[in-house]
């Protein structure tokens, strides 16, 4: 019963998304916005798996997203557009980058880990800007969305909505199952006290590295969907600012559970959408609101009901 109550916010969000097309969100602009939010939520959930589960705060997570997106670009340029080929390549490319860079970064911790992931992310960004064959700094426009079994189901907005919802649900379930498994318990033990975990016979390095690779592969899947959602890929997808946004989504939602990343991603996208239509210099107001959220929502959006209940009880 306690587990069901803990997962209720995530189930409510996913259920609302399933019903959204019939609750006034069936217009093309609304489906496009929801698809973007769901894809970013996938990346945020995979990052929350790292931050909350393994205690690894990465500022290079957008690079995994970018590797998945650029896998779509490279195969699109080669006229390979079958999803059963493109998606595994996108996941493998992102997971491979995570494996190579994580092998170095996982040897550090704290601020050093943050800075190394930031450096690797920026290396990926500048590499993407140098790919003149794929648009360089100007980006690359896909010829068409990826096909699935020869059909263009990803081009239909309603179908794409449910594909994104299915991918988000699967990402959340995979991360939840991993955290609830023996592997997840070891990760949390290593996060709490690495020396004690090592004394018990669990070497922190391989567990953390595997978690980093899994999170990278999930972000690569999000990159595959992101490229198809926008039909355009640019190096800006890999920039450290995008990594910062993903990290803030996790913090805004609350790092106490994966459902926090879901709430944070949708809160972030909604706030960005509303402010950008109200004021030309909306990023100023956006920054102020984000600071206020960090200061006055220590438990994130997921912890808001409990915070309000404590205040009512104290009053």
Buried (B, 14 or more C-beta within 10 A) or exposed (E): EEEEEEBEBBEEBBEEBBEBBEEEBEEEEBBBBBBBBBBBBBBBBBBBBBBBBBBBBBBBBBBBBBBBBBBBBBBBBEEEBEBEEBBBBBBBBBBBBBBEBBEEBBEEBEEEBBBBBBBBBBBBBEBBBEBEEBBBEEBBEBEEBBBBEEEEBBBBBEBBBBBBBEBBBEBBEBBBEBBEEEBBEBBBBBBEEBEEBBEEEBEBBEBBBBBBBBBBBBBBBBBBBBBBBBBBBBBBBBBBEBBBBBBBBBBBBBBBBBBBBBBBBBBBBEBBBEBEEEEEEBEEEBEEEBEEBEEEBEBBBBBBEEBEEEEEEEE
